[in-house]
């Protein structure tokens, strides 16, 4: 119930916050809260607590009840015993008893069992964190995909507004006979082309937003704007992946299981008390009346020889430790390779963005000169539109590369387990 209230309050806060803009980390948290991970985490905590209580109960006294009825086809007969007041052993026999037992020494079984139970719970928690990381990576892809469509639409809208202003100028030039009527048509055609690209970007953006709504369970208005994450770049962060912690916990579990297995070779000592009633008395078969009886003592159980089964079990656990360590090493290599590639991508996008900015600045000058020449009738509208298209292409590439640069940073931090 408490978790449900927290989730509801969280979504209320998110709904208020997204009136202006939507951040990546808000989407990630909402998607995780909308999944079953929090519920699973609560259930795992409950299981760990119940298992610990059960192991603690193993050290408490135990009381059991048993009863039986037996019929024997033949029993030992002692002729003449009746003269001494001794009855014959009956063929119908009844027995019922209570047994109270108490573990005195279990070789460390309960101790290691409780530790293993807690480690198992920790390992399952890390598996949930792995699922959280997977959700974050999915949200990253959707969010940045939406960002590209959003920024492209805004850029195209700005360019379309600029062309509309130019159309008014061209119409005046046509009236004055400076340029031909076809120049206006060429600009209108270019405007329609830009509008077509803008609609495509808008539809792509809405599609991505719909996917975000499914993952986050947040109703996102059409006016919502995604904000580009401005995350500091830090290549010195240590790898903090939950998978590595899961491997470490698994190695600890295997070592603890080996210790638990070793306890099977140790003696187990317990005390017991039996109290019951029987006919005949199980300790005096000639007492044929229904009488009570009791017995108390200490019991030792020590398996001295098991044909090396315990030793082989521990050898298997050692092999599994080596296998797990190999898997951890391979995973560390995979992460290291992925991080090196992302680091290279970040540097690549930095250089590409600088080149894009330089090319765009030069192209803007070319477009301005072309527009001035076009207004003076020196070049045709076709030439001007060609230069304008090139500026649009470079601008779109710059915007895409900027978003890819920010995404590479987020991917680097996410892959290293630090976002």
C-alpha angles and dihedrals in degrees: 000000000000091000091051091052091050091051092049092049090047093054090048090055091046092050090055093046096051094059087095107023142344123232128208096237090051089055092048094050092046092050092050092047090048091054126076093253096103091050091048090050091053091048092050090053090051092049093049091050093049092048091051091050090050093052090048089053089059088073094053124089115273126214122200136176125215134176138173143178120207136181120202121204089211137012135186112278125202110193116220096019091118089071089064093047093257115136127215120261106262122233090219110067131181128194134175127167146165119226122202113192132179128190111230100174126005100175093250096301096133093042095056093037091059092048091049091049091054092046090050089054090050091050092051089049089055089051088056089051088053088055089049090053090050090053090049091053091051091049090049091057094047095043096050091042088056090046092057091052091045096051093043090052092050092048093048091047090054092049091047089053090052092051091050088056089049091051090061089053092047092051089056090049090051091053089052091048095241096122134021127257089247089068090066090048091051091052092047090050090051090048091053090049091052091046089052091053090047092053090050090051090047093051091047090050093051090049091054092046090053089054091050090051090054093050098042101032088224121135103232116198120223090247093061116121125203116226119221109242110246100201122167113246113238122169093177097073116119118242108265103179118155089221090066091051089048090054090050092050090048090053090050090048092053091050091048091047088054089054090047090051089051091057088067088072092055123090119260119213127193140164125227143184124196121194124174151125128253147170107244104022104253090220094047112031092187091061095089098174121096102268138162125245139179140192131188132187151124121272127207122199117184124160104212099179130023101163090260092295092135091050092051091049090056091047089054090052091051090052090050089051090055091047092050091047089052091050090050091050092050091049091050089053091050092050092046091052092046092050092049090052092048090047088052090048091052092052090045093053091047090057094042092051091052090050092045091052092050093047092046092051090052092044092051088056090049091050092049091051091045091051091050090049090046092053090050092049094246095122133022126256088248091064091046093048089050091056090044091053090052090053090050091050093050092046092051091048091050092051092047092048091049091053091044088052092054091044091052089054092050091045090051092052092043093048091050089049096244102114 
